[in-house]
Amino acid sequence: MKKVLFLFAVMLLSCGQEKKPQKKKTSFGQANVLTTQEDQTPSSSTLVDLTNPGIGPVNDLIFSNINDEMVQFGKQLYDQKCTACHKFDKRYIGPALDGIYERRSPSWVMNIMLNPMEMIKKDPIAKQLLEEYNNVVMYDQNLSYDEARAIAEYLR
């Protein structure tokens, strides 16, 4: 209960505070680039790595044709489980999800949904996102593989 109250207090304190531009090292592939958060689109000041599969049960996910039925199921799940912290087009409690597959591999996206606690502890991108978003933890939503896959399809 104390953890929940603490997290709620942190969220309230972080709302409305003006973000000062911060210089952060980011990497795209092998090249490092110095950027400021102020002049970037949402979440682009974090590491960009399309080869990192993350840590969890999904090692390699390659998309094929969009499955409309799966997209509809993914939208329902996204609306139920994700919108409290994520918006598509802007930073919120968590990163904006528009263009997520331009910053992360499909496997990484699946693993952050299926295995967020271990990802936050061990994955360099997840660690940086945790720091960037005021240490607000992405909690495990207890998604099945099929549910996470449907949300991943919807995010396409």
VMD Tcl script that builds the backbone (N, CA, C; Angstrom):
set m [mol new atoms 468]
animate dup $m
set s [atomselect $m all]
$s set {name element resname resid chain x y z} {
  {N N MET 1 A 0.820 -1.184 0.000}
  {CA C MET 1 A 0.000 0.000 0.000}
  {C C MET 1 A 0.870 1.257 0.000}
  {N N LYS 2 A 1.984 1.211 0.768}
  {CA C LYS 2 A 2.879 2.359 0.826}
  {C C LYS 2 A 3.479 2.638 -0.545}
  {N N LYS 3 A 3.816 1.572 -1.290}
  {CA C LYS 3 A 4.388 1.744 -2.624}
  {C C LYS 3 A 3.388 2.432 -3.551}
  {N N VAL 4 A 2.131 2.022 -3.470}
  {CA C VAL 4 A 1.105 2.611 -4.328}
  {C C VAL 4 A 0.939 4.090 -3.998}
  {N N LEU 5 A 0.890 4.422 -2.710}
  {CA C LEU 5 A 0.763 5.823 -2.311}
  {C C LEU 5 A 1.978 6.627 -2.746}
  {N N PHE 6 A 3.171 6.050 -2.603}
  {CA C PHE 6 A 4.387 6.733 -3.028}
  {C C PHE 6 A 4.359 6.998 -4.531}
  {N N LEU 7 A 4.000 5.979 -5.326}
  {CA C LEU 7 A 3.947 6.152 -6.772}
  {C C LEU 7 A 2.904 7.194 -7.170}
  {N N PHE 8 A 1.784 7.203 -6.479}
  {CA C PHE 8 A 0.750 8.196 -6.758}
  {C C PHE 8 A 1.274 9.593 -6.461}
  {N N ALA 9 A 1.977 9.752 -5.344}
  {CA C ALA 9 A 2.543 11.053 -4.980}
  {C C ALA 9 A 3.577 11.499 -6.009}
  {N N VAL 10 A 4.410 10.584 -6.469}
  {CA C VAL 10 A 5.418 10.906 -7.482}
  {C C VAL 10 A 4.733 11.360 -8.767}
  {N N MET 11 A 3.678 10.645 -9.161}
  {CA C MET 11 A 2.963 11.010 -10.383}
  {C C MET 11 A 2.352 12.406 -10.248}
  {N N LEU 12 A 1.771 12.717 -9.099}
  {CA C LEU 12 A 1.173 14.032 -8.906}
  {C C LEU 12 A 2.227 15.131 -8.939}
  {N N LEU 13 A 3.353 14.873 -8.306}
  {CA C LEU 13 A 4.415 15.874 -8.277}
  {C C LEU 13 A 5.019 16.103 -9.653}
  {N N SER 14 A 5.058 15.049 -10.470}
  {CA C SER 14 A 5.671 15.188 -11.790}
  {C C SER 14 A 4.736 15.852 -12.797}
  {N N CYS 15 A 3.454 15.865 -12.531}
  {CA C CYS 15 A 2.509 16.498 -13.451}
  {C C CYS 15 A 2.687 18.003 -13.433}
  {N N GLY 16 A 2.726 18.595 -14.607}
  {CA C GLY 16 A 2.773 20.035 -14.725}
  {C C GLY 16 A 4.141 20.656 -14.551}
  {N N GLN 17 A 5.145 19.883 -14.182}
  {CA C GLN 17 A 6.473 20.455 -14.062}
  {C C GLN 17 A 7.052 20.672 -15.439}
  {N N GLU 18 A 7.693 21.806 -15.622}
  {CA C GLU 18 A 8.311 22.106 -16.908}
  {C C GLU 18 A 9.590 21.301 -17.029}
  {N N LYS 19 A 9.742 20.646 -18.143}
  {CA C LYS 19 A 10.938 19.849 -18.390}
  {C C LYS 19 A 12.041 20.758 -18.892}
  {N N LYS 20 A 13.187 20.693 -18.254}
  {CA C LYS 20 A 14.345 21.428 -18.725}
  {C C LYS 20 A 15.034 20.603 -19.779}
  {N N PRO 21 A 15.562 21.261 -20.811}
  {CA C PRO 21 A 16.273 20.496 -21.824}
  {C C PRO 21 A 17.439 19.753 -21.183}
  {N N GLN 22 A 17.564 18.494 -21.521}
  {CA C GLN 22 A 18.654 17.686 -21.022}
  {C C GLN 22 A 19.393 17.091 -22.191}
  {N N LYS 23 A 20.679 17.129 -22.094}
  {CA C LYS 23 A 21.457 16.482 -23.133}
  {C C LYS 23 A 21.641 15.036 -22.732}
  {N N LYS 24 A 21.349 14.158 -23.664}
  {CA C LYS 24 A 21.478 12.728 -23.422}
  {C C LYS 24 A 22.142 12.105 -24.606}
  {N N LYS 25 A 22.939 11.116 -24.352}
  {CA C LYS 25 A 23.516 10.372 -25.454}
  {C C LYS 25 A 22.496 9.355 -25.922}
  {N N THR 26 A 22.314 9.304 -27.201}
  {CA C THR 26 A 21.423 8.313 -27.776}
  {C C THR 26 A 22.195 7.569 -28.825}
  {N N SER 27 A 21.705 6.414 -29.188}
  {CA C SER 27 A 22.414 5.704 -30.249}
  {C C SER 27 A 21.428 5.205 -31.265}
  {N N PHE 28 A 21.837 5.283 -32.480}
  {CA C PHE 28 A 21.078 4.735 -33.585}
  {C C PHE 28 A 22.020 3.784 -34.275}
  {N N GLY 29 A 21.746 2.489 -34.137}
  {CA C GLY 29 A 22.720 1.515 -34.625}
  {C C GLY 29 A 23.974 1.655 -33.791}
  {N N GLN 30 A 25.106 1.924 -34.434}
  {CA C GLN 30 A 26.369 2.057 -33.729}
  {C C GLN 30 A 26.732 3.509 -33.437}
  {N N ALA 31 A 26.091 4.462 -34.109}
  {CA C ALA 31 A 26.487 5.862 -33.970}
  {C C ALA 31 A 25.826 6.503 -32.759}
  {N N ASN 32 A 26.598 7.252 -31.985}
  {CA C ASN 32 A 26.052 8.006 -30.860}
  {C C ASN 32 A 25.790 9.435 -31.302}
  {N N VAL 33 A 24.690 10.004 -30.842}
  {CA C VAL 33 A 24.306 11.354 -31.206}
  {C C VAL 33 A 23.932 12.078 -29.929}
  {N N LEU 34 A 24.344 13.334 -29.796}
  {CA C LEU 34 A 23.970 14.135 -28.644}
  {C C LEU 34 A 22.720 14.926 -28.996}
  {N N THR 35 A 21.642 14.757 -28.227}
  {CA C THR 35 A 20.382 15.437 -28.516}
  {C C THR 35 A 19.873 16.108 -27.255}
  {N N THR 36 A 18.919 16.997 -27.417}
  {CA C THR 36 A 18.231 17.566 -26.266}
  {C C THR 36 A 16.790 17.123 -26.325}
  {N N GLN 37 A 16.223 16.910 -25.170}
  {CA C GLN 37 A 14.848 16.436 -25.097}
  {C C GLN 37 A 13.902 17.468 -25.695}
  {N N GLU 38 A 14.210 18.748 -25.555}
  {CA C GLU 38 A 13.326 19.820 -25.994}
  {C C GLU 38 A 13.088 19.804 -27.506}
  {N N ASP 39 A 14.116 19.479 -28.280}
  {CA C ASP 39 A 13.985 19.579 -29.733}
  {C C ASP 39 A 13.685 18.242 -30.399}
  {N N GLN 40 A 13.187 17.312 -29.655}
  {CA C GLN 40 A 12.921 15.988 -30.200}
  {C C GLN 40 A 11.448 15.650 -30.131}
  {N N THR 41 A 11.026 14.735 -30.987}
  {CA C THR 41 A 9.683 14.209 -30.913}
  {C C THR 41 A 9.590 13.325 -29.680}
  {N N PRO 42 A 8.400 12.957 -29.254}
  {CA C PRO 42 A 8.246 12.165 -28.038}
  {C C PRO 42 A 9.119 10.920 -28.048}
  {N N SER 43 A 9.823 10.722 -26.947}
  {CA C SER 43 A 10.633 9.538 -26.690}
  {C C SER 43 A 11.848 9.395 -27.592}
  {N N SER 44 A 12.115 10.334 -28.481}
  {CA C SER 44 A 13.249 10.143 -29.367}
  {C C SER 44 A 14.568 10.460 -28.688}
  {N N SER 45 A 14.543 11.012 -27.478}
  {CA C SER 45 A 15.790 11.261 -26.781}
  {C C SER 45 A 16.297 9.996 -26.105}
  {N N THR 46 A 15.551 8.925 -26.181}
  {CA C THR 46 A 15.998 7.660 -25.624}
  {C C THR 46 A 16.734 6.870 -26.695}
  {N N LEU 47 A 17.369 5.819 -26.259}
  {CA C LEU 47 A 18.081 4.968 -27.195}
  {C C LEU 47 A 17.164 4.460 -28.299}
  {N N VAL 48 A 17.670 4.455 -29.504}
  {CA C VAL 48 A 16.964 3.858 -30.626}
  {C C VAL 48 A 17.755 2.625 -31.012}
  {N N ASP 49 A 17.120 1.487 -30.951}
  {CA C ASP 49 A 17.809 0.247 -31.284}
  {C C ASP 49 A 16.795 -0.736 -31.840}
  {N N LEU 50 A 16.904 -0.991 -33.120}
  {CA C LEU 50 A 15.976 -1.911 -33.777}
  {C C LEU 50 A 16.466 -3.347 -33.752}
  {N N THR 51 A 17.638 -3.584 -33.162}
  {CA C THR 51 A 18.180 -4.944 -33.113}
  {C C THR 51 A 18.027 -5.578 -31.739}
  {N N ASN 52 A 17.780 -4.791 -30.703}
  {CA C ASN 52 A 17.652 -5.302 -29.345}
  {C C ASN 52 A 16.300 -5.999 -29.187}
  {N N PRO 53 A 16.301 -7.322 -28.915}
  {CA C PRO 53 A 15.027 -8.027 -28.746}
  {C C PRO 53 A 14.436 -7.871 -27.349}
  {N N GLY 54 A 15.173 -7.264 -26.436}
  {CA C GLY 54 A 14.707 -7.172 -25.067}
  {C C GLY 54 A 14.973 -8.462 -24.323}
  {N N ILE 55 A 14.405 -8.558 -23.132}
  {CA C ILE 55 A 14.622 -9.717 -22.273}
  {C C ILE 55 A 13.266 -10.321 -21.960}
  {N N GLY 56 A 13.088 -11.555 -22.364}
  {CA C GLY 56 A 11.810 -12.207 -22.120}
  {C C GLY 56 A 11.603 -13.369 -23.062}
  {N N PRO 57 A 10.374 -13.793 -23.198}
  {CA C PRO 57 A 10.081 -15.009 -23.955}
  {C C PRO 57 A 10.157 -14.855 -25.473}
  {N N VAL 58 A 10.191 -13.625 -25.986}
  {CA C VAL 58 A 10.156 -13.410 -27.433}
  {C C VAL 58 A 11.564 -13.067 -27.923}
  {N N ASN 59 A 12.122 -13.938 -28.755}
  {CA C ASN 59 A 13.470 -13.711 -29.271}
  {C C ASN 59 A 13.466 -13.036 -30.628}
  {N N ASP 60 A 12.498 -13.365 -31.455}
  {CA C ASP 60 A 12.483 -12.810 -32.800}
  {C C ASP 60 A 11.051 -12.815 -33.316}
  {N N LEU 61 A 10.513 -11.633 -33.506}
  {CA C LEU 61 A 9.167 -11.502 -34.049}
  {C C LEU 61 A 9.264 -10.708 -35.332}
  {N N ILE 62 A 8.815 -11.294 -36.403}
  {CA C ILE 62 A 8.811 -10.623 -37.690}
  {C C ILE 62 A 7.362 -10.498 -38.134}
  {N N PHE 63 A 6.959 -9.271 -38.415}
  {CA C PHE 63 A 5.591 -9.034 -38.858}
  {C C PHE 63 A 5.417 -9.455 -40.308}
  {N N SER 64 A 4.223 -9.935 -40.605}
  {CA C SER 64 A 3.847 -10.188 -41.996}
  {C C SER 64 A 2.654 -9.276 -42.290}
  {N N ASN 65 A 1.701 -9.742 -43.037}
  {CA C ASN 65 A 0.520 -8.926 -43.354}
  {C C ASN 65 A -0.245 -8.583 -42.081}
  {N N ILE 66 A -0.825 -7.397 -42.078}
  {CA C ILE 66 A -1.607 -6.972 -40.915}
  {C C ILE 66 A -2.855 -7.837 -40.804}
  {N N ASN 67 A -3.114 -8.304 -39.602}
  {CA C ASN 67 A -4.272 -9.136 -39.305}
  {C C ASN 67 A -5.338 -8.231 -38.686}
  {N N ASP 68 A -6.359 -7.879 -39.468}
  {CA C ASP 68 A -7.390 -6.933 -39.015}
  {C C ASP 68 A -8.138 -7.410 -37.775}
  {N N GLU 69 A -8.388 -8.691 -37.682}
  {CA C GLU 69 A -9.078 -9.237 -36.516}
  {C C GLU 69 A -8.216 -9.057 -35.262}
  {N N MET 70 A -6.927 -9.316 -35.395}
  {CA C MET 70 A -6.010 -9.148 -34.282}
  {C C MET 70 A -5.885 -7.665 -33.904}
  {N N VAL 71 A -5.906 -6.786 -34.890}
  {CA C VAL 71 A -5.832 -5.342 -34.640}
  {C C VAL 71 A -7.022 -4.908 -33.784}
  {N N GLN 72 A -8.216 -5.364 -34.110}
  {CA C GLN 72 A -9.409 -4.997 -33.343}
  {C C GLN 72 A -9.317 -5.486 -31.898}
  {N N PHE 73 A -8.861 -6.720 -31.716}
  {CA C PHE 73 A -8.680 -7.259 -30.365}
  {C C PHE 73 A -7.597 -6.464 -29.634}
  {N N GLY 74 A -6.518 -6.128 -30.330}
  {CA C GLY 74 A -5.440 -5.342 -29.739}
  {C C GLY 74 A -5.900 -3.956 -29.315}
  {N N LYS 75 A -6.762 -3.337 -30.104}
  {CA C LYS 75 A -7.297 -2.014 -29.760}
  {C C LYS 75 A -8.114 -2.089 -28.476}
  {N N GLN 76 A -8.939 -3.130 -28.364}
  {CA C GLN 76 A -9.733 -3.297 -27.142}
  {C C GLN 76 A -8.820 -3.433 -25.923}
  {N N LEU 77 A -7.802 -4.270 -26.046}
  {CA C LEU 77 A -6.865 -4.470 -24.937}
  {C C LEU 77 A -6.085 -3.197 -24.632}
  {N N TYR 78 A -5.633 -2.512 -25.686}
  {CA C TYR 78 A -4.898 -1.262 -25.506}
  {C C TYR 78 A -5.762 -0.250 -24.746}
  {N N ASP 79 A -7.008 -0.101 -25.158}
  {CA C ASP 79 A -7.916 0.843 -24.495}
  {C C ASP 79 A -8.126 0.481 -23.025}
  {N N GLN 80 A -8.163 -0.815 -22.709}
  {CA C GLN 80 A -8.386 -1.272 -21.339}
  {C C GLN 80 A -7.140 -1.166 -20.471}
  {N N LYS 81 A -5.990 -1.508 -21.027}
  {CA C LYS 81 A -4.809 -1.707 -20.194}
  {C C LYS 81 A -3.692 -0.685 -20.382}
  {N N CYS 82 A -3.698 0.072 -21.463}
  {CA C CYS 82 A -2.533 0.909 -21.783}
  {C C CYS 82 A -2.788 2.406 -21.714}
  {N N THR 83 A -4.022 2.839 -21.969}
  {CA C THR 83 A -4.289 4.273 -22.121}
  {C C THR 83 A -4.168 5.063 -20.812}
  {N N ALA 84 A -4.136 4.398 -19.687}
  {CA C ALA 84 A -3.938 5.122 -18.430}
  {C C ALA 84 A -2.543 5.757 -18.385}
  {N N CYS 85 A -1.592 5.180 -19.118}
  {CA C CYS 85 A -0.208 5.686 -19.079}
  {C C CYS 85 A 0.353 6.095 -20.437}
  {N N HIS 86 A -0.229 5.618 -21.524}
  {CA C HIS 86 A 0.319 5.880 -22.857}
  {C C HIS 86 A -0.690 6.574 -23.763}
  {N N LYS 87 A -0.191 7.544 -24.504}
  {CA C LYS 87 A -0.930 8.197 -25.586}
  {C C LYS 87 A -0.152 7.928 -26.868}
  {N N PHE 88 A -0.819 7.936 -27.989}
  {CA C PHE 88 A -0.124 7.667 -29.245}
  {C C PHE 88 A 0.807 8.805 -29.644}
  {N N ASP 89 A 0.325 10.034 -29.544}
  {CA C ASP 89 A 1.038 11.141 -30.170}
  {C C ASP 89 A 1.794 12.052 -29.218}
  {N N LYS 90 A 1.815 11.736 -27.924}
  {CA C LYS 90 A 2.535 12.609 -27.001}
  {C C LYS 90 A 2.971 11.855 -25.758}
  {N N ARG 91 A 3.984 12.445 -25.122}
  {CA C ARG 91 A 4.444 11.920 -23.834}
  {C C ARG 91 A 3.295 12.004 -22.845}
  {N N TYR 92 A 3.260 11.070 -21.974}
  {CA C TYR 92 A 2.249 11.086 -20.926}
  {C C TYR 92 A 2.943 10.539 -19.699}
  {N N ILE 93 A 2.350 9.655 -18.982}
  {CA C ILE 93 A 3.045 9.001 -17.877}
  {C C ILE 93 A 4.146 8.109 -18.448}
  {N N GLY 94 A 3.864 7.500 -19.595}
  {CA C GLY 94 A 4.846 6.707 -20.327}
  {C C GLY 94 A 5.070 7.307 -21.701}
  {N N PRO 95 A 5.967 6.711 -22.472}
  {CA C PRO 95 A 6.311 7.254 -23.795}
  {C C PRO 95 A 5.145 7.214 -24.784}
  {N N ALA 96 A 5.203 8.126 -25.749}
  {CA C ALA 96 A 4.257 8.088 -26.868}
  {C C ALA 96 A 4.526 6.820 -27.665}
  {N N LEU 97 A 3.485 6.220 -28.197}
  {CA C LEU 97 A 3.647 4.952 -28.908}
  {C C LEU 97 A 3.591 5.089 -30.426}
  {N N ASP 98 A 3.294 6.286 -30.915}
  {CA C ASP 98 A 3.310 6.516 -32.359}
  {C C ASP 98 A 4.727 6.283 -32.878}
  {N N GLY 99 A 4.854 5.466 -33.878}
  {CA C GLY 99 A 6.168 5.187 -34.459}
  {C C GLY 99 A 7.049 4.307 -33.598}
  {N N ILE 100 A 6.478 3.547 -32.695}
  {CA C ILE 100 A 7.270 2.712 -31.782}
  {C C ILE 100 A 8.210 1.773 -32.539}
  {N N TYR 101 A 7.772 1.264 -33.696}
  {CA C TYR 101 A 8.607 0.318 -34.428}
  {C C TYR 101 A 9.700 1.011 -35.238}
  {N N GLU 102 A 9.759 2.329 -35.166}
  {CA C GLU 102 A 10.898 3.068 -35.713}
  {C C GLU 102 A 11.982 3.223 -34.657}
  {N N ARG 103 A 11.640 2.906 -33.402}
  {CA C ARG 103 A 12.589 3.032 -32.290}
  {C C ARG 103 A 12.928 1.699 -31.645}
  {N N ARG 104 A 12.021 0.731 -31.732}
  {CA C ARG 104 A 12.189 -0.557 -31.050}
  {C C ARG 104 A 11.844 -1.700 -31.987}
  {N N SER 105 A 12.449 -2.832 -31.732}
  {CA C SER 105 A 12.121 -4.027 -32.502}
  {C C SER 105 A 10.780 -4.576 -32.018}
  {N N PRO 106 A 10.065 -5.296 -32.872}
  {CA C PRO 106 A 8.812 -5.915 -32.428}
  {C C PRO 106 A 9.016 -6.840 -31.221}
  {N N SER 107 A 10.142 -7.533 -31.179}
  {CA C SER 107 A 10.422 -8.427 -30.042}
  {C C SER 107 A 10.564 -7.624 -28.752}
  {N N TRP 108 A 11.241 -6.480 -28.825}
  {CA C TRP 108 A 11.418 -5.637 -27.636}
  {C C TRP 108 A 10.055 -5.174 -27.134}
  {N N VAL 109 A 9.193 -4.747 -28.040}
  {CA C VAL 109 A 7.857 -4.279 -27.653}
  {C C VAL 109 A 7.082 -5.412 -26.975}
  {N N MET 110 A 7.154 -6.587 -27.536}
  {CA C MET 110 A 6.477 -7.745 -26.923}
  {C C MET 110 A 7.045 -8.033 -25.534}
  {N N ASN 111 A 8.362 -8.025 -25.409}
  {CA C ASN 111 A 8.985 -8.362 -24.129}
  {C C ASN 111 A 8.724 -7.315 -23.054}
  {N N ILE 112 A 8.623 -6.033 -23.418}
  {CA C ILE 112 A 8.314 -5.031 -22.401}
  {C C ILE 112 A 6.875 -5.213 -21.900}
  {N N MET 113 A 5.995 -5.696 -22.770}
  {CA C MET 113 A 4.619 -5.962 -22.322}
  {C C MET 113 A 4.533 -7.229 -21.480}
  {N N LEU 114 A 5.301 -8.249 -21.858}
  {CA C LEU 114 A 5.218 -9.542 -21.181}
  {C C LEU 114 A 6.129 -9.657 -19.964}
  {N N ASN 115 A 7.184 -8.867 -19.911}
  {CA C ASN 115 A 8.210 -9.043 -18.900}
  {C C ASN 115 A 8.763 -7.689 -18.428}
  {N N PRO 116 A 7.888 -6.753 -18.032}
  {CA C PRO 116 A 8.369 -5.399 -17.750}
  {C C PRO 116 A 9.331 -5.291 -16.567}
  {N N MET 117 A 9.124 -6.042 -15.523}
  {CA C MET 117 A 9.970 -5.895 -14.339}
  {C C MET 117 A 11.416 -6.324 -14.622}
  {N N GLU 118 A 11.596 -7.434 -15.290}
  {CA C GLU 118 A 12.956 -7.872 -15.612}
  {C C GLU 118 A 13.589 -6.945 -16.646}
  {N N MET 119 A 12.797 -6.465 -17.596}
  {CA C MET 119 A 13.318 -5.528 -18.589}
  {C C MET 119 A 13.834 -4.270 -17.898}
  {N N ILE 120 A 13.088 -3.742 -16.936}
  {CA C ILE 120 A 13.497 -2.528 -16.230}
  {C C ILE 120 A 14.803 -2.759 -15.467}
  {N N LYS 121 A 15.004 -3.956 -14.988}
  {CA C LYS 121 A 16.219 -4.270 -14.235}
  {C C LYS 121 A 17.430 -4.492 -15.128}
  {N N LYS 122 A 17.228 -5.068 -16.337}
  {CA C LYS 122 A 18.368 -5.542 -17.121}
  {C C LYS 122 A 18.545 -4.921 -18.497}
  {N N ASP 123 A 17.503 -4.399 -19.093}
  {CA C ASP 123 A 17.595 -3.897 -20.460}
  {C C ASP 123 A 18.006 -2.422 -20.449}
  {N N PRO 124 A 19.042 -2.031 -21.214}
  {CA C PRO 124 A 19.513 -0.642 -21.173}
  {C C PRO 124 A 18.470 0.377 -21.641}
  {N N ILE 125 A 17.673 0.040 -22.620}
  {CA C ILE 125 A 16.646 0.980 -23.089}
  {C C ILE 125 A 15.558 1.133 -22.035}
  {N N ALA 126 A 15.108 0.037 -21.460}
  {CA C ALA 126 A 14.076 0.096 -20.423}
  {C C ALA 126 A 14.581 0.876 -19.205}
  {N N LYS 127 A 15.842 0.704 -18.858}
  {CA C LYS 127 A 16.423 1.458 -17.738}
  {C C LYS 127 A 16.412 2.954 -18.036}
  {N N GLN 128 A 16.788 3.321 -19.254}
  {CA C GLN 128 A 16.811 4.731 -19.624}
  {C C GLN 128 A 15.399 5.311 -19.636}
  {N N LEU 129 A 14.438 4.557 -20.144}
  {CA C LEU 129 A 13.052 5.032 -20.141}
  {C C LEU 129 A 12.548 5.226 -18.712}
  {N N LEU 130 A 12.897 4.327 -17.820}
  {CA C LEU 130 A 12.492 4.452 -16.425}
  {C C LEU 130 A 13.024 5.765 -15.849}
  {N N GLU 131 A 14.276 6.066 -16.114}
  {CA C GLU 131 A 14.871 7.312 -15.635}
  {C C GLU 131 A 14.207 8.524 -16.291}
  {N N GLU 132 A 14.015 8.450 -17.591}
  {CA C GLU 132 A 13.429 9.571 -18.336}
  {C C GLU 132 A 12.005 9.876 -17.898}
  {N N TYR 133 A 11.273 8.859 -17.470}
  {CA C TYR 133 A 9.879 9.028 -17.063}
  {C C TYR 133 A 9.738 8.991 -15.543}
  {N N ASN 134 A 10.673 9.649 -14.867}
  {CA C ASN 134 A 10.597 9.893 -13.419}
  {C C ASN 134 A 10.441 8.629 -12.584}
  {N N ASN 135 A 11.059 7.565 -13.018}
  {CA C ASN 135 A 11.043 6.290 -12.293}
  {C C ASN 135 A 9.640 5.721 -12.102}
  {N N VAL 136 A 8.741 6.077 -12.985}
  {CA C VAL 136 A 7.404 5.486 -12.954}
  {C C VAL 136 A 7.501 4.128 -13.647}
  {N N VAL 137 A 7.219 3.089 -12.918}
  {CA C VAL 137 A 7.393 1.711 -13.374}
  {C C VAL 137 A 6.217 1.271 -14.230}
  {N N MET 138 A 6.530 0.572 -15.315}
  {CA C MET 138 A 5.482 -0.075 -16.103}
  {C C MET 138 A 5.184 -1.414 -15.423}
  {N N TYR 139 A 4.015 -1.517 -14.854}
  {CA C TYR 139 A 3.658 -2.733 -14.137}
  {C C TYR 139 A 3.204 -3.826 -15.083}
  {N N ASP 140 A 3.383 -5.036 -14.634}
  {CA C ASP 140 A 2.971 -6.203 -15.401}
  {C C ASP 140 A 1.449 -6.215 -15.503}
  {N N GLN 141 A 0.954 -6.237 -16.720}
  {CA C GLN 141 A -0.490 -6.257 -16.958}
  {C C GLN 141 A -1.029 -7.680 -17.051}
  {N N ASN 142 A -0.163 -8.655 -16.803}
  {CA C ASN 142 A -0.544 -10.070 -16.853}
  {C C ASN 142 A -1.157 -10.445 -18.199}
  {N N LEU 143 A -0.516 -9.978 -19.252}
  {CA C LEU 143 A -0.975 -10.296 -20.598}
  {C C LEU 143 A -0.498 -11.678 -21.005}
  {N N SER 144 A -1.328 -12.390 -21.722}
  {CA C SER 144 A -0.883 -13.636 -22.343}
  {C C SER 144 A -0.071 -13.262 -23.586}
  {N N TYR 145 A 0.625 -14.231 -24.144}
  {CA C TYR 145 A 1.377 -13.986 -25.376}
  {C C TYR 145 A 0.432 -13.475 -26.468}
  {N N ASP 146 A -0.718 -14.125 -26.624}
  {CA C ASP 146 A -1.664 -13.732 -27.674}
  {C C ASP 146 A -2.205 -12.314 -27.464}
  {N N GLU 147 A -2.427 -11.931 -26.213}
  {CA C GLU 147 A -2.897 -10.574 -25.935}
  {C C GLU 147 A -1.813 -9.545 -26.267}
  {N N ALA 148 A -0.579 -9.823 -25.851}
  {CA C ALA 148 A 0.525 -8.909 -26.163}
  {C C ALA 148 A 0.726 -8.826 -27.670}
  {N N ARG 149 A 0.598 -9.939 -28.342}
  {CA C ARG 149 A 0.766 -9.961 -29.805}
  {C C ARG 149 A -0.317 -9.130 -30.484}
  {N N ALA 150 A -1.540 -9.176 -29.951}
  {CA C ALA 150 A -2.632 -8.373 -30.500}
  {C C ALA 150 A -2.373 -6.877 -30.299}
  {N N ILE 151 A -1.883 -6.501 -29.122}
  {CA C ILE 151 A -1.545 -5.088 -28.897}
  {C C ILE 151 A -0.410 -4.674 -29.816}
  {N N ALA 152 A 0.590 -5.536 -29.971}
  {CA C ALA 152 A 1.710 -5.243 -30.877}
  {C C ALA 152 A 1.206 -5.035 -32.300}
  {N N GLU 153 A 0.259 -5.830 -32.710}
  {CA C GLU 153 A -0.327 -5.692 -34.051}
  {C C GLU 153 A -1.082 -4.372 -34.163}
  {N N TYR 154 A -1.813 -4.009 -33.136}
  {CA C TYR 154 A -2.548 -2.737 -33.123}
  {C C TYR 154 A -1.585 -1.556 -33.214}
  {N N LEU 155 A -0.440 -1.644 -32.566}
  {CA C LEU 155 A 0.528 -0.542 -32.568}
  {C C LEU 155 A 1.175 -0.327 -33.928}
  {N N ARG 156 A 1.058 -1.312 -34.811}
  {CA C ARG 156 A 1.611 -1.160 -36.155}
  {C C ARG 156 A 0.878 -0.070 -36.902}
}
mol reanalyze $m
mol bondsrecalc $m
mol representation Tube
mol addrep $m
